[in-house]
Amino acid sequence: MVEVILKMPGQPDSPLSIPPGQYQVGSSEAVAIQLPFVGVSKLHCVLQAQESTLSIADLGSSNGTYLNGQRVGREFVNVPADSDIEIGSVHIHVGGAARTETKTFQTTSAPPQTQPASGPADSEMQYRSRILAVSGIPMSARPLVQEIKKQAHSELLVRLNMKRLALSSVSENDLEEKARTTIHEILNELSIPLPEGVTQEKIENELCHEAIGLGPLEDLIARDDITEIMVNGPDNVYVEHQGVLYKTDTAFADDHQVLAAIERIVSPLGRRIDESSPMVDARLKDGSRVNAIIPPLSLVGPSITIRKFAKTPLTVENLISYGSITAEIAHFLDVCVKIRKNILISGGTGSGKTTLLNILSGYLPAKERIITIEDAAELQLRQEHLVRLESRPANIEGKGEVTIRDLVRNSLRMRPDRIVIGECRGGEALDMLQAMNTGHDGSLTTIHANSPRDALARLETLVLMAGFDLPLRAIREQIASAISIIVQINREKDGSRKVVCVSEITKMEGDVITMQDLFTFKQDGWSDDGRLLGHFEPTGAVPTFIEDIRRANLDLDISIFTPPKQPGMRGGV
């Protein structure tokens, strides 16, 4: 490790041990070593530590990086022992005397460790240093690579009119071949030397993705182990990998390139994004959910959030193997779907509500007519007799909007056996409850809430959003009559998703909706590698509709509702 001393304005000297690795330094929260002080650029410089030596390179900072009074360029230079580095108003002394309370800078390589550090400060440092290698281009070489790409991209626009070719009868394969050939010729003509560790092939691939695809998003979308993609402006691209957030080593060239990627996503869907309409919801070809927001609403530049869907949809067997649910609970929910009980799936953002809804929808009998209603079509049902409906935003004149509520009303005239609503988030909750209470039972939907009881309160609020001054008791009677089962799914701190509670709505007592928990998840602690430990356990309560299950002649062992008699007996994984 390399021993350094941080000398920051208004603060005591801070000894630090830097293990081998590369660390970006700047005032941005996204860098490995954040120095929010005067004169420090967002991306100021990069440190490269080896076992006992340190080198430094500037990243195009406005005030420059100085080593012993000499300005440092973009190329790495070695830092001799007993040297001083000047970064704005911050000074770093390298190779100082040993201190007794030296902090160790936490770092991880991809894929990083998920176990949190012991203290808040160390944990924050560890989080900022998590870099997931995607592009294979070192962070220190990224500024020079972006400069090469800018020059090549400008020349590509002159030589090849991509828009005209895209609108013509040229196939995608021919378009990609023309682009790659032209890009190869342009890069061969440029006189800028490639930085160390970067091949021309890598730059050609990135340029091709930018010319005819979604730029850096292409590599991220292609990886099955990445579940979410978050673009916070052109320089900060984050992903969720195995339930944990990481910064990637990839980046867009500028804001215009991010906007171009957004346009390529929304244009085929007939949607738009501009200053008059700076937010948009869309989807990719594979059904992945996309949200984009641009300046002036976004202060960090154009922002994109993509919730990826697996190429092969998750099955209930996958959830059981992940420890998200037990076979007994899954079988019980299967029976509930078959006897036409209305089920509400509750959870927070990213907890897996849509995934669970997709799995439960798979239990719907193929002989029934199913209608799905969504903001952006995400469900991947395999039944043959299926009608998929999708809402539509208003056009540039503010006309033509079709809401979820409009589609729910229309679906009632389409002879549905089952109605599956992707998410209740507005006045459509009233129409959904009325449908459930007028013969359209066996419906499924999701709602944002932190517990089953909170889900009921939120459902009441959504009904009031329909614009009718209904008495609260009347709303609760509608809910108690319509909803039978609430499944609560949570995203835990270790990134795992778990069904933490399955509750049944029983009846009304006065003005209160009564409910009973059938299954719950009990936490036992944490493993050495930072994973949540626990088990699923029946509460002992038996569903009030157990006779309906028997009349339907469905196989359900009532013993699954019996709690363990001894503390050592477990009701699940």
C-alpha positions, 0 to 999 in steps of 0.5 A, a space after each residue: 500500500 501507498 501511504 499518503 496524507 490528505 491536507 484539506 482546507 479547514 480540516 485536520 490532516 488525514 492519513 490514508 493507505 491506498 491499496 493497488 488500483 486506479 482511483 478517480 479524484 474530483 468533487 463529484 459524488 461518483 468518483 472514488 476519492 471525493 474532494 468537495 473543495 474549491 478548485 477541484 473539478 468534478 473529474 480532476 485527476 486519477 491516481 494509480 497505485 501499485 504495491 509501493 509506488 504511485 502515479 498520477 494523470 490529469 483528466 482535463 481539470 480546469 485548474 490543473 494538477 501539480 506534482 511538486 509545483 510542476 503541472 501534470 498532463 494526461 499521461 501518467 507520471 510517477 510520484 517520487 517518495 516525499 512528494 506533494 500533489 496539489 489538487 485545487 485547494 487540496 494537498 496530498 503528501 506522498 510517503 509521509 511518516 507512518 501514523 498509528 491511525 491510518 485509514 485504509 481506502 476500501 476498494 473492490 474489483 469487479 465483481 465487488 464484494 457486497 459485505 458492508 464495511 465496518 464504519 459509515 465512512 469506510 462504507 461510503 468510500 467502499 461504495 464510491 469505489 465500486 467499478 464494474 468493468 463493461 467496456 474494458 477501457 481504463 477510466 484514465 483513458 476514457 477522456 482521450 477515447 472520448 476525444 477520438 470518438 468525437 472527431 471520428 463521429 463528426 467525420 462519420 456524419 459527413 461520409 455517411 448519412 445514417 438517417 437517410 440510410 435508416 429510412 431507405 430500404 437498407 437492411 439492419 445488417 447492411 447498415 451495420 456493415 456500411 457503418 463499420 467499414 466507414 468507421 474503420 477507415 476513419 480511425 485509420 486516418 486519424 493521427 491521434 495515438 491510442 492510449 495504453 490498454 485500448 485497442 482500435 477494435 474497442 473504439 470501433 465497436 463503441 462508435 458503431 453502437 453510437 451510430 446505429 444503436 443506443 451507444 454504451 447502452 448496447 453492451 449493458 442491455 446485452 448482459 443478462 447479469 445486469 437488471 437495471 441501467 441508470 444514466 445520470 448524464 453522459 459521464 455517470 452510467 450505473 447498473 444494478 448487478 446481483 442486487 447491488 449498484 455499481 458505477 461502470 467504466 463506460 460513458 457517453 460522449 456528451 449530452 447530445 449522444 444521450 439524447 440521440 439514444 433516447 430518441 431511438 428508443 421513443 420514436 418507434 413507439 410514437 412518443 416524443 421528448 423535448 423541452 415542452 415534454 421533458 419526461 417520457 415512459 417507453 419500452 425496449 423491443 424486449 419489453 424492458 421498461 424505460 424512463 427518460 427525463 431531460 433538462 431543464 428538469 434534470 440538472 445533471 443532463 439527460 437521464 435514462 432509467 431502464 428496468 431490464 427484463 430477463 430474456 427468459 422470464 423467471 419462473 416460480 422454480 427460480 424464485 424458490 431457488 433464490 429463496 424468495 418464496 417457498 413451494 408451499 406458498 407458491 402452490 397456495 397462490 396457484 390455487 387462489 388464482 384457479 378458484 378466481 380469488 382477486 389478488 393484490 401484489 404490494 411492494 416498493 419500487 424494484 421489489 419484484 411486483 411485476 415479476 411476481 405478477 407475471 408468474 401468477 398470471 401464468 397460472 391463469 387457465 389457457 381456456 379463459 379470455 385474458 385482458 392485460 392493461 399496462 402503462 408500458 407493455 411488460 407482462 410476458 404471458 404465454 396463454 393463447 387467448 390474450 388481448 394486450 392493451 397499452 395506455 397512450 400519452 397525449 400528442 403534441 397538441 395535448 390530445 389523444 391521451 388514453 389512460 389506464 382508467 379508459 382501458 379498464 372501462 373499455 375492457 369490461 365490454 370485451 367479454 373478459 374472463 380475467 383482467 390483469 392490470 400492470 399497476 394501480 396508480 390512479 382513479 382506475 382503482 375504483 373501476 377495478 374494484 367495481 369490476 371485481 364486485 360485478 362478476 369479473 373475479 379472479 383479477 390481478 394487479 399491483 400497487 406501491 405500498 410497504 405493507 398489506 395494511 398500507 396497501 389498503 390505505 393507498 387503495 382507498 386514496 387511489 379510489 378517492 382520486 377518481 373524483 367522486 366524493 364517496 364515504 370512506 366506509 363505502 370504499 372500504 366495503 368495496 375493497 373488503 368485498 373485492 380483494 381476497 389476498 394481498 401478497 407483500 414482496 420486499 427488496 431487502 438490504 442485500 438486494 434480494 427480493 422476498 415475499 415477506 407476507 401473504 395476508 387474507 382480507 376477512 371482513 369488515 368490523 365496524 369501519 375497519 377492514 380486518 385481515 389475517 396473515 397466512 405466511 410470514 418471513 422471519 429474519 434470523 440474521 446475516 451471513 458472513 458474506 452479507 446475505 440476509 438469513 431467514 425462513 418462511 413460516 405459516 402463522 397457523 391461520 387457515 383461509 376462510 375460503 378453504 371450503 371453496 378450495 375443496 369444492 373446486 376439487 383442488 389439491 391443497 394440503 391444509 397442513 401447510 398452514 400449521 406452524 412449526 411446533 418447535 423453534 428448530 422446525 422451519 417452514 421454508 428455506 
